[in-house]
Amino acid sequence: MNKGSEKIDSIVSQKRIKLHVFEPSQRKIWTVVGLGEEYWIDPESEYCSCPGYYFGNLNGKNTCYHLDSLKIAKKENQFETIVFSDDEFSDFISGLISDL
């Protein structure tokens, strides 16, 4: 097993992929909890806010192990769903942006 596979297995098995659902609007935001940081993931655009995604794109790669982890976590239903109120949405987004 290579290092990338080990990272993916660790993320999925530890349920470090999070689906944040805001109610009643049903807005959804996916994140992955990394080592000391949390990254935003957009599965529809195949985007991740991690540095590896950014620098990988500069080198011709189109994904990162966080996106690969998300695909597996969704397939195996190995993610945590966290429900918030719509009133918490702007604070949540502000927190994500400040982490970037």
The first five atom37 places (N, CA, C, CB, O) and aatype in JSON, in Angstrom:
{
  "aatype": [12, 2, 11, 7, 15, 6, 11, 9, 3, 15, 9, 19, 15, 5, 11, 1, 9, 11, 10, 8, 19, 13, 6, 14, 15, 5, 1, 11, 9, 17, 16, 19, 19, 7, 10, 7, 6, 6, 18, 17, 9, 3, 14, 6, 15, 6, 18, 4, 15, 4, 14, 7, 18, 18, 13, 7, 2, 10, 2, 7, 11, 2, 16, 4, 18, 8, 10, 3, 15, 10, 11, 9, 0, 11, 11, 6, 2, 5, 13, 6, 16, 9, 19, 13, 15, 3, 3, 6, 13, 15, 3, 13, 9, 15, 7, 10, 9, 15, 3, 10],
  "atom_mask": [
    [1, 1, 1, 1, 1],
    [1, 1, 1, 1, 1],
    [1, 1, 1, 1, 1],
    [1, 1, 1, 0, 1],
    [1, 1, 1, 1, 1],
    [1, 1, 1, 1, 1],
    [1, 1, 1, 1, 1],
    [1, 1, 1, 1, 1],
    [1, 1, 1, 1, 1],
    [1, 1, 1, 1, 1],
    [1, 1, 1, 1, 1],
    [1, 1, 1, 1, 1],
    [1, 1, 1, 1, 1],
    [1, 1, 1, 1, 1],
    [1, 1, 1, 1, 1],
    [1, 1, 1, 1, 1],
    [1, 1, 1, 1, 1],
    [1, 1, 1, 1, 1],
    [1, 1, 1, 1, 1],
    [1, 1, 1, 1, 1],
    [1, 1, 1, 1, 1],
    [1, 1, 1, 1, 1],
    [1, 1, 1, 1, 1],
    [1, 1, 1, 1, 1],
    [1, 1, 1, 1, 1],
    [1, 1, 1, 1, 1],
    [1, 1, 1, 1, 1],
    [1, 1, 1, 1, 1],
    [1, 1, 1, 1, 1],
    [1, 1, 1, 1, 1],
    [1, 1, 1, 1, 1],
    [1, 1, 1, 1, 1],
    [1, 1, 1, 1, 1],
    [1, 1, 1, 0, 1],
    [1, 1, 1, 1, 1],
    [1, 1, 1, 0, 1],
    [1, 1, 1, 1, 1],
    [1, 1, 1, 1, 1],
    [1, 1, 1, 1, 1],
    [1, 1, 1, 1, 1],
    [1, 1, 1, 1, 1],
    [1, 1, 1, 1, 1],
    [1, 1, 1, 1, 1],
    [1, 1, 1, 1, 1],
    [1, 1, 1, 1, 1],
    [1, 1, 1, 1, 1],
    [1, 1, 1, 1, 1],
    [1, 1, 1, 1, 1],
    [1, 1, 1, 1, 1],
    [1, 1, 1, 1, 1],
    [1, 1, 1, 1, 1],
    [1, 1, 1, 0, 1],
    [1, 1, 1, 1, 1],
    [1, 1, 1, 1, 1],
    [1, 1, 1, 1, 1],
    [1, 1, 1, 0, 1],
    [1, 1, 1, 1, 1],
    [1, 1, 1, 1, 1],
    [1, 1, 1, 1, 1],
    [1, 1, 1, 0, 1],
    [1, 1, 1, 1, 1],
    [1, 1, 1, 1, 1],
    [1, 1, 1, 1, 1],
    [1, 1, 1, 1, 1],
    [1, 1, 1, 1, 1],
    [1, 1, 1, 1, 1],
    [1, 1, 1, 1, 1],
    [1, 1, 1, 1, 1],
    [1, 1, 1, 1, 1],
    [1, 1, 1, 1, 1],
    [1, 1, 1, 1, 1],
    [1, 1, 1, 1, 1],
    [1, 1, 1, 1, 1],
    [1, 1, 1, 1, 1],
    [1, 1, 1, 1, 1],
    [1, 1, 1, 1, 1],
    [1, 1, 1, 1, 1],
    [1, 1, 1, 1, 1],
    [1, 1, 1, 1, 1],
    [1, 1, 1, 1, 1],
    [1, 1, 1, 1, 1],
    [1, 1, 1, 1, 1],
    [1, 1, 1, 1, 1],
    [1, 1, 1, 1, 1],
    [1, 1, 1, 1, 1],
    [1, 1, 1, 1, 1],
    [1, 1, 1, 1, 1],
    [1, 1, 1, 1, 1],
    [1, 1, 1, 1, 1],
    [1, 1, 1, 1, 1],
    [1, 1, 1, 1, 1],
    [1, 1, 1, 1, 1],
    [1, 1, 1, 1, 1],
    [1, 1, 1, 1, 1],
    [1, 1, 1, 0, 1],
    [1, 1, 1, 1, 1],
    [1, 1, 1, 1, 1],
    [1, 1, 1, 1, 1],
    [1, 1, 1, 1, 1],
    [1, 1, 1, 1, 1]
  ],
  "atom_positions": [
    [[0.85, -1.17, 0.0], [0.0, 0.0, 0.0], [0.9, 1.24, 0.0], [-0.97, 0.0, 1.23], [1.84, 1.33, 0.8]],
    [[0.62, 2.19, -0.89], [1.45, 3.38, -0.94], [0.97, 4.43, 0.06], [1.45, 3.97, -2.36], [-0.09, 4.29, 0.68]],
    [[1.78, 5.48, 0.21], [1.49, 6.5, 1.21], [0.15, 7.2, 0.97], [2.62, 7.53, 1.24], [-0.57, 7.5, 1.92]],
    [[-0.18, 7.45, -0.28], [-1.46, 8.07, -0.63], [-2.63, 7.21, -0.22], [0.0, 0.0, 0.0], [-3.63, 7.71, 0.3]],
    [[-2.52, 5.9, -0.46], [-3.59, 4.97, -0.07], [-3.75, 4.92, 1.44], [-3.3, 3.57, -0.62], [-4.86, 4.82, 1.95]],
    [[-2.63, 4.97, 2.14], [-2.69, 4.96, 3.61], [-3.39, 6.21, 4.14], [-1.27, 4.85, 4.2], [-4.18, 6.13, 5.08]],
    [[-3.1, 7.36, 3.54], [-3.76, 8.6, 3.94], [-5.26, 8.53, 3.69], [-3.16, 9.79, 3.19], [-6.06, 8.93, 4.53]],
    [[-5.64, 8.02, 2.53], [-7.05, 7.9, 2.18], [-7.75, 6.96, 3.15], [-7.22, 7.4, 0.73], [-8.82, 7.28, 3.67]],
    [[-7.16, 5.8, 3.39], [-7.75, 4.84, 4.32], [-7.92, 5.44, 5.71], [-6.88, 3.58, 4.41], [-8.93, 5.22, 6.37]],
    [[-6.94, 6.2, 6.15], [-7.0, 6.84, 7.46], [-8.15, 7.85, 7.53], [-5.67, 7.52, 7.78], [-8.91, 7.86, 8.49]],
    [[-8.26, 8.7, 6.52], [-9.33, 9.7, 6.49], [-10.69, 9.05, 6.5], [-9.18, 10.6, 5.26], [-11.58, 9.45, 7.25]],
    [[-10.87, 8.03, 5.66], [-12.17, 7.37, 5.54], [-12.5, 6.6, 6.81], [-12.19, 6.43, 4.33], [-13.61, 6.73, 7.34]],
    [[-11.57, 5.81, 7.31], [-11.86, 4.97, 8.48], [-12.1, 5.8, 9.74], [-10.7, 3.99, 8.72], [-12.84, 5.37, 10.63]],
    [[-11.49, 6.97, 9.82], [-11.67, 7.83, 10.99], [-12.83, 8.82, 10.82], [-10.38, 8.58, 11.28], [-13.05, 9.69, 11.66]],
    [[-13.55, 8.68, 9.72], [-14.68, 9.57, 9.4], [-14.3, 11.04, 9.52], [-15.87, 9.27, 10.32], [-14.98, 11.83, 10.16]],
    [[-13.17, 11.38, 8.87], [-12.72, 12.76, 8.88], [-13.31, 13.57, 7.74], [-11.21, 12.81, 8.81], [-13.01, 14.76, 7.59]],
    [[-14.15, 12.94, 6.93], [-14.93, 13.65, 5.93], [-16.23, 14.06, 6.62], [-15.21, 12.76, 4.64], [-16.91, 13.24, 7.24]],
    [[-16.55, 15.36, 6.51], [-17.73, 15.9, 7.19], [-18.67, 16.53, 6.17], [-17.32, 16.93, 8.26], [-18.25, 17.27, 5.28]],
    [[-19.95, 16.24, 6.33], [-21.0, 16.89, 5.55], [-21.74, 17.81, 6.5], [-21.97, 15.85, 4.87], [-22.37, 17.35, 7.46]],
    [[-21.66, 19.11, 6.25], [-22.33, 20.11, 7.09], [-23.63, 20.49, 6.38], [-21.41, 21.37, 7.34], [-23.6, 21.02, 5.26]],
    [[-24.75, 20.23, 7.02], [-26.06, 20.51, 6.44], [-26.7, 21.64, 7.24], [-26.98, 19.24, 6.44], [-26.77, 21.59, 8.47]],
    [[-27.15, 22.65, 6.53], [-27.79, 23.8, 7.17], [-29.29, 23.72, 6.94], [-27.22, 25.15, 6.63], [-29.76, 23.52, 5.81]],
    [[-30.04, 23.87, 8.04], [-31.49, 23.73, 7.96], [-32.17, 25.04, 8.33], [-31.99, 22.61, 8.88], [-31.69, 25.76, 9.21]],
    [[-33.26, 25.35, 7.67], [-34.06, 24.5, 6.79], [-33.68, 24.56, 5.31], [-35.48, 24.86, 6.94], [-34.3, 23.87, 4.5]],
    [[-32.69, 25.37, 4.94], [-32.37, 25.56, 3.51], [-31.8, 24.31, 2.84], [-31.4, 26.69, 3.35], [-31.89, 24.18, 1.62]],
    [[-31.22, 23.41, 3.61], [-30.56, 22.2, 3.09], [-29.29, 22.52, 2.29], [-31.52, 21.43, 2.22], [-28.88, 21.72, 1.44]],
    [[-28.67, 23.67, 2.55], [-27.36, 23.95, 1.96], [-26.37, 22.95, 2.55], [-26.9, 25.44, 2.23], [-26.44, 22.6, 3.73]],
    [[-25.44, 22.5, 1.71], [-24.48, 21.49, 2.14], [-23.06, 21.94, 1.83], [-24.76, 20.14, 1.45], [-22.78, 22.49, 0.77]],
    [[-22.19, 21.7, 2.79], [-20.76, 21.99, 2.62], [-19.98, 20.77, 3.09], [-20.33, 23.28, 3.41], [-20.19, 20.27, 4.2]],
    [[-19.09, 20.3, 2.24], [-18.22, 19.17, 2.58], [-16.88, 19.7, 3.06], [-18.04, 18.22, 1.36], [-16.34, 20.65, 2.49]],
    [[-16.35, 19.09, 4.11], [-14.99, 19.4, 4.56], [-14.27, 18.11, 4.89], [-15.02, 20.35, 5.81], [-14.88, 17.06, 5.08]],
    [[-12.96, 18.21, 4.96], [-12.13, 17.1, 5.42], [-11.22, 17.66, 6.51], [-11.3, 16.45, 4.24], [-10.62, 18.72, 6.37]],
    [[-11.14, 16.92, 7.59], [-10.27, 17.33, 8.7], [-8.9, 16.73, 8.45], [-10.86, 16.87, 10.09], [-8.71, 15.51, 8.48]],
    [[-7.95, 17.61, 8.22], [-6.58, 17.17, 7.99], [-5.81, 17.17, 9.29], [0.0, 0.0, 0.0], [-6.4, 17.13, 10.37]],
    [[-4.52, 17.21, 9.18], [-3.67, 17.25, 10.37], [-3.53, 18.7, 10.81], [-2.27, 16.62, 10.09], [-2.66, 19.43, 10.34]],
    [[-4.41, 19.11, 11.7], [-4.37, 20.47, 12.22], [-5.18, 21.48, 11.42], [0.0, 0.0, 0.0], [-5.33, 22.62, 11.86]],
    [[-5.71, 21.09, 10.27], [-6.47, 22.01, 9.44], [-7.7, 21.32, 8.89], [-5.61, 22.56, 8.3], [-7.77, 20.09, 8.81]],
    [[-8.66, 22.13, 8.51], [-9.87, 21.62, 7.87], [-9.96, 22.26, 6.49], [-11.15, 21.91, 8.73], [-9.81, 23.47, 6.36]],
    [[-10.21, 21.45, 5.47], [-10.26, 21.94, 4.11], [-11.67, 21.8, 3.56], [-9.26, 21.19, 3.22], [-12.39, 20.85, 3.88]],
    [[-12.05, 22.75, 2.73], [-13.34, 22.73, 2.07], [-13.22, 21.96, 0.77], [-13.86, 24.17, 1.81], [-12.25, 22.11, 0.03]],
    [[-14.23, 21.12, 0.51], [-14.23, 20.3, -0.7], [-15.53, 20.55, -1.45], [-14.06, 18.79, -0.36], [-16.61, 20.56, -0.85]],
    [[-15.44, 20.75, -2.76], [-16.62, 20.86, -3.61], [-16.6, 19.68, -4.57], [-16.66, 22.23, -4.37], [-15.9, 19.71, -5.58]],
    [[-17.38, 18.63, -4.26], [-17.32, 17.43, -5.11], [-17.83, 17.68, -6.53], [-18.13, 16.32, -4.47], [-17.38, 17.01, -7.46]],
    [[-18.74, 18.61, -6.71], [-19.27, 18.87, -8.06], [-18.22, 19.51, -8.96], [-20.51, 19.77, -7.98], [-18.13, 19.2, -10.14]],
    [[-17.43, 20.41, -8.39], [-16.37, 21.07, -9.15], [-15.04, 20.34, -9.05], [-16.2, 22.49, -8.67], [-14.06, 20.72, -9.7]],
    [[-15.01, 19.28, -8.24], [-13.79, 18.54, -7.95], [-12.69, 19.5, -7.5], [-13.33, 17.73, -9.18], [-11.59, 19.55, -8.06]],
    [[-13.02, 20.28, -6.45], [-12.12, 21.28, -5.89], [-11.86, 20.98, -4.43], [-12.7, 22.69, -6.06], [-12.76, 20.54, -3.71]],
    [[-10.64, 21.22, -3.98], [-10.27, 21.13, -2.57], [-9.42, 22.34, -2.24], [-9.51, 19.79, -2.26], [-8.59, 22.77, -3.04]],
    [[-9.63, 22.9, -1.06], [-8.89, 24.11, -0.68], [-7.5, 23.81, -0.11], [-9.69, 24.9, 0.34], [-6.83, 24.73, 0.36]],
    [[-7.07, 22.57, -0.15], [-5.75, 22.23, 0.41], [-4.62, 22.7, -0.52], [-5.65, 20.7, 0.63], [-4.82, 22.85, -1.73]],
    [[-3.44, 22.93, 0.06], [-2.29, 23.33, -0.76], [-1.89, 22.27, -1.8], [-1.11, 23.63, 0.14], [-1.43, 22.61, -2.89]],
    [[-2.08, 21.0, -1.47], [-1.73, 19.94, -2.4], [-2.54, 20.0, -3.69], [0.0, 0.0, 0.0], [-2.02, 19.72, -4.77]],
    [[-3.81, 20.36, -3.57], [-4.65, 20.51, -4.75], [-4.13, 21.65, -5.62], [-6.14, 20.76, -4.35], [-3.98, 21.51, -6.83]],
    [[-3.85, 22.78, -4.98], [-3.37, 23.96, -5.71], [-2.06, 23.66, -6.43], [-3.19, 25.15, -4.75], [-1.94, 23.88, -7.64]],
    [[-1.08, 23.17, -5.68], [0.23, 22.91, -6.29], [0.19, 21.73, -7.26], [1.27, 22.65, -5.2], [0.95, 21.7, -8.23]],
    [[-0.69, 20.77, -7.0], [-0.86, 19.68, -7.94], [-1.39, 20.16, -9.27], [0.0, 0.0, 0.0], [-0.95, 19.7, -10.33]],
    [[-2.34, 21.1, -9.23], [-2.87, 21.67, -10.47], [-1.79, 22.39, -11.26], [-4.01, 22.62, -10.18], [-1.77, 22.34, -12.49]],
    [[-0.88, 23.05, -10.56], [0.22, 23.72, -11.25], [1.11, 22.71, -11.97], [1.05, 24.54, -10.26], [1.76, 23.04, -12.96]],
    [[1.14, 21.48, -11.45], [1.98, 20.43, -12.03], [1.2, 19.45, -12.91], [2.68, 19.66, -10.94], [1.71, 18.39, -13.27]],
    [[-0.04, 19.81, -13.26], [-0.82, 19.0, -14.18], [-1.69, 17.94, -13.56], [0.0, 0.0, 0.0], [-2.34, 17.18, -14.29]],
    [[-1.74, 17.85, -12.23], [-2.63, 16.89, -11.58], [-4.0, 17.54, -11.44], [-2.07, 16.45, -10.19], [-4.12, 18.76, -11.35]],
    [[-5.05, 16.71, -11.43], [-6.39, 17.28, -11.33], [-7.13, 16.85, -10.07], [-7.19, 16.91, -12.54], [-8.35, 17.02, -9.99]],
    [[-6.43, 16.3, -9.1], [-7.09, 15.86, -7.89], [-6.09, 15.86, -6.73], [-7.71, 14.44, -8.08], [-4.9, 16.11, -6.93]],
    [[-6.59, 15.58, -5.54], [-5.74, 15.4, -4.37], [-6.31, 14.24, -3.58], [-5.66, 16.72, -3.49], [-7.41, 13.76, -3.88]],
    [[-5.59, 13.78, -2.6], [-6.06, 12.61, -1.86], [-7.31, 12.93, -1.03], [-4.96, 12.09, -0.95], [-8.04, 12.01, -0.65]],
    [[-7.57, 14.2, -0.74], [-8.8, 14.56, -0.03], [-10.03, 14.29, -0.9], [-8.76, 16.05, 0.4], [-11.03, 13.76, -0.43]],
    [[-9.93, 14.66, -2.18], [-11.04, 14.4, -3.1], [-11.25, 12.9, -3.3], [-10.79, 15.08, -4.45], [-12.38, 12.42, -3.38]],
    [[-10.15, 12.16, -3.4], [-10.25, 10.71, -3.52], [-10.88, 10.11, -2.27], [-8.86, 10.08, -3.78], [-11.68, 9.17, -2.35]],
    [[-10.53, 10.66, -1.11], [-11.12, 10.19, 0.15], [-12.62, 10.45, 0.19], [-10.44, 10.88, 1.35], [-13.39, 9.61, 0.65]],
    [[-13.02, 11.63, -0.29], [-14.45, 11.97, -0.31], [-15.24, 10.98, -1.16], [-14.64, 13.39, -0.85], [-16.31, 10.53, -0.76]],
    [[-14.72, 10.65, -2.32], [-15.41, 9.71, -3.21], [-15.61, 8.36, -2.53], [-14.63, 9.53, -4.53], [-16.69, 7.78, -2.6]],
    [[-14.58, 7.88, -1.87], [-14.68, 6.58, -1.18], [-15.61, 6.68, 0.02], [-13.28, 6.1, -0.73], [-16.43, 5.79, 0.26]],
    [[-15.49, 7.77, 0.78], [-16.35, 7.95, 1.97], [-17.82, 8.0, 1.59], [-15.96, 9.24, 2.71], [-18.66, 7.43, 2.28]],
    [[-18.13, 8.68, 0.49], [-19.53, 8.73, 0.03], [-20.0, 7.34, -0.41], [-19.68, 9.75, -1.13], [-21.11, 6.92, -0.09]],
    [[-19.15, 6.65, -1.15], [-19.5, 5.33, -1.65], [-19.74, 4.34, -0.51], [-18.38, 4.8, -2.57], [-20.65, 3.51, -0.58]],
    [[-18.92, 4.44, 0.55], [-19.02, 3.51, 1.68], [-19.84, 4.07, 2.84], [-17.62, 3.16, 2.16], [-19.96, 3.44, 3.9]],
    [[-20.42, 5.26, 2.64], [-21.2, 5.92, 3.68], [-20.39, 6.06, 4.98], [-22.5, 5.14, 3.95], [-20.88, 5.78, 6.07]],
    [[-19.14, 6.49, 4.81], [-18.21, 6.63, 5.94], [-17.87, 8.1, 6.17], [-16.92, 5.81, 5.67], [-16.69, 8.48, 6.18]],
    [[-18.88, 8.93, 6.37], [-18.66, 10.33, 6.66], [-19.61, 10.73, 7.78], [-18.87, 11.21, 5.39], [-20.61, 10.06, 8.05]],
    [[-19.28, 11.83, 8.41], [-20.1, 12.33, 9.51], [-20.95, 13.48, 9.01], [-19.22, 12.78, 10.7], [-20.46, 14.39, 8.33]],
    [[-22.23, 13.45, 9.33], [-23.14, 14.54, 8.99], [-23.37, 15.39, 10.23], [-24.49, 14.0, 8.43], [-23.71, 14.88, 11.3]],
    [[-23.18, 16.67, 10.07], [-23.37, 17.62, 11.16], [-24.43, 18.61, 10.72], [-22.03, 18.34, 11.54], [-24.31, 19.23, 9.66]],
    [[-25.46, 18.78, 11.54], [-26.58, 19.65, 11.19], [-26.44, 20.97, 11.93], [-27.93, 18.98, 11.53], [-26.2, 21.01, 13.13]],
    [[-26.6, 22.05, 11.18], [-26.55, 23.4, 11.71], [-27.85, 24.13, 11.35], [-25.32, 24.17, 11.16], [-28.61, 23.68, 10.49]],
    [[-28.07, 25.23, 12.01], [-29.16, 26.13, 11.66], [-28.67, 27.06, 10.55], [-29.65, 26.94, 12.91], [-27.48, 27.37, 10.48]],
    [[-29.57, 27.51, 9.7], [-29.2, 28.49, 8.68], [-28.61, 29.75, 9.31], [-30.42, 28.84, 7.83], [-27.82, 30.45, 8.67]],
    [[-28.99, 30.06, 10.54], [-28.46, 31.23, 11.23], [-26.94, 31.13, 11.45], [-29.16, 31.41, 12.58], [-26.28, 32.14, 11.63]],
    [[-26.41, 29.92, 11.42], [-24.98, 29.69, 11.65], [-24.15, 29.69, 10.36], [-24.78, 28.38, 12.38], [-22.93, 29.59, 10.41]],
    [[-24.82, 29.79, 9.22], [-24.15, 29.65, 7.94], [-23.06, 30.69, 7.72], [-25.17, 29.73, 6.83], [-21.94, 30.34, 7.36]],
    [[-23.36, 31.96, 7.93], [-22.37, 33.0, 7.64], [-21.15, 32.88, 8.56], [-23.0, 34.4, 7.8], [-20.02, 33.09, 8.11]],
    [[-21.35, 32.54, 9.83], [-20.22, 32.34, 10.72], [-19.38, 31.14, 10.29], [-20.7, 32.15, 12.16], [-18.15, 31.17, 10.38]],
    [[-20.05, 30.09, 9.83], [-19.34, 28.89, 9.36], [-18.47, 29.23, 8.15], [-20.35, 27.77, 9.0], [-17.3, 28.86, 8.09]],
    [[-19.05, 29.93, 7.18], [-18.32, 30.32, 5.97], [-17.16, 31.25, 6.33], [-19.27, 31.03, 4.95], [-16.06, 31.1, 5.8]],
    [[-17.39, 32.19, 7.23], [-16.33, 33.09, 7.68], [-15.17, 32.32, 8.27], [-16.87, 34.09, 8.71], [-14.01, 32.64, 8.02]],
    [[-15.48, 31.29, 9.06], [-14.44, 30.44, 9.66], [-13.65, 29.7, 8.61], [0.0, 0.0, 0.0], [-12.43, 29.6, 8.69]],
    [[-14.35, 29.16, 7.6], [-13.64, 28.45, 6.52], [-12.72, 29.38, 5.76], [-14.64, 27.8, 5.56], [-11.58, 29.03, 5.45]],
    [[-13.22, 30.58, 5.46], [-12.43, 31.54, 4.71], [-11.2, 31.99, 5.49], [-13.28, 32.74, 4.33], [-10.11, 32.13, 4.94]],
    [[-11.38, 32.2, 6.78], [-10.25, 32.66, 7.59], [-9.16, 31.6, 7.68], [-10.72, 33.05, 8.99], [-7.99, 31.92, 7.89]],
    [[-9.53, 30.32, 7.54], [-8.55, 29.24, 7.55], [-7.75, 29.17, 6.26], [-9.25, 27.92, 7.8], [-6.66, 28.59, 6.23]],
    [[-8.28, 29.75, 5.19], [-7.58, 29.73, 3.92], [-6.42, 30.69, 3.98], [-8.51, 30.08, 2.74], [-5.68, 30.83, 3.01]]
  ]
}
